[in-house]
Amino acid sequence: MIRSKGIQGNYDLPASGNLDASLRWGFAGGRGLLNIFCSDIFQTSMISPVIDYGGQYMRSGYKCWRRAGVALTWKFGGYTEKRREAVDTGRFK
């Protein structure tokens, strides 16, 4: 994702963006799912807005963090959905 630089009121907003990646692998006949992910790989998603207007100068600095993880999902099976009667919508006509 990329955001171009811009002006918001008297703020000058610099360009920013982030790159996320994910790898998913299904195994055991679709019952298992392994997900490895990383978000904001280059840590460039947060901006540092600047005000330079009428003799006033202010720079705001914010931090951003990279996030990485591994998730394992297992479907145990054996679930059967309950059969339900159709909803009576006759009164809406």
N, C-alpha and C positions, 0 to 999 in steps of 0.2 A: 504494500500500500504506500502511496506517495501523496504527500500534501505539498502544494506549491506555497511559496511565500505569499504573504498578503498583508493588508492593512485593516485593522479593526479599531475604529475610533482613533485614538492617538497612539495605539500600539502598532509597532512593526513586528509582524510575526514571521519568523524564519521558516524555511522549508524543512520538512521532516518526513519521516516514513519509517516503515518497519518491514522486516522479512521474517516470516514464520515458516517452519517446516515440520512435517509430521510423516511418520512411517507406520503403516498398519499392516499387520500380518495375521491372517486367520489360519488356525490349525485345528487338529483333532476333529475333522469333518464339520467345521463351522461352529463347534461348541466353544472354542477358545479364541480370544482376540488379544493380541499384544499391540499396544500403541506406544510409540516413542515419539516425543514431541519437544520442540524448542520454539519459543516465541520471542520476538524482538532480538534476533540473533546478533545484530550489530549495535544494539542499544541506541537507536536513533529515533525512537518514537516520541520522546518528550521534547517540547520546544522551550526556548528561553526568550520570552518576549522582551522587547526593548521599547521604552518611551524616550524620545528625543524631540521635545516640543516646547517651544517658548522658554528656553533656558532650563528646562527640567530634563534631567537624564536619569533614567532608572532601568536597570537590567534585572530581570527576575530569573533565577536559576532553579530548575526543577530536576529531579533525578528520575531515572528510569532503570528498570532492572530486567535482566534476561531471565526467562523462566524455562526450565527444562524438566522433563519428567518421564516416567514410565508408568503405564497403566495396563493392568491385566484384567480381562473380563472373562468370566466363565459362565456358560449357560448350562444349568443343571438339567433342564428338560422336565418332562412329566406334567407340564402345565396344560390344562385344557380349559378353554374359554367357556363360561356359562352360556347356555342358550337362553335368550330372553325374547319375550313377545315383542312384536313391533309396537311402536308407540301409536296410540289412537289419536289421529289428528282430525277426526271428523268434526269436532266443534269449531275448528278454525275456518270452515268453509262458509 
